[in-house]
Amino acid sequence: MNRKKKLTQIHKKRVKAVAAKNSGKKKSGYVSKAERAKLEAAAQAEEQEQTE
């Protein structure tokens, strides 16, 4: 691999890494099964209050 190609590859790799870091997270953090159950129960309770 010649020097110019290697330098351009390194540069592209670094630019891609910076862009990925600045783009923000697409996935939310991990939510445990117990926490999901609590959220679901709260949503159901709120829904029941609205229907009454």
Sequence and secondary structure as in RCSB ss.txt:
>XXXX:A:sequence
MNRKKKLTQIHKKRVKAVAAKNSGKKKSGYVSKAERAKLEAAAQAEEQEQTE
>XXXX:A:secstr
  HHHHHHHHHHHHHHHHHHHHT  SS     HHHHHHHHHHHHHHHHHHH 
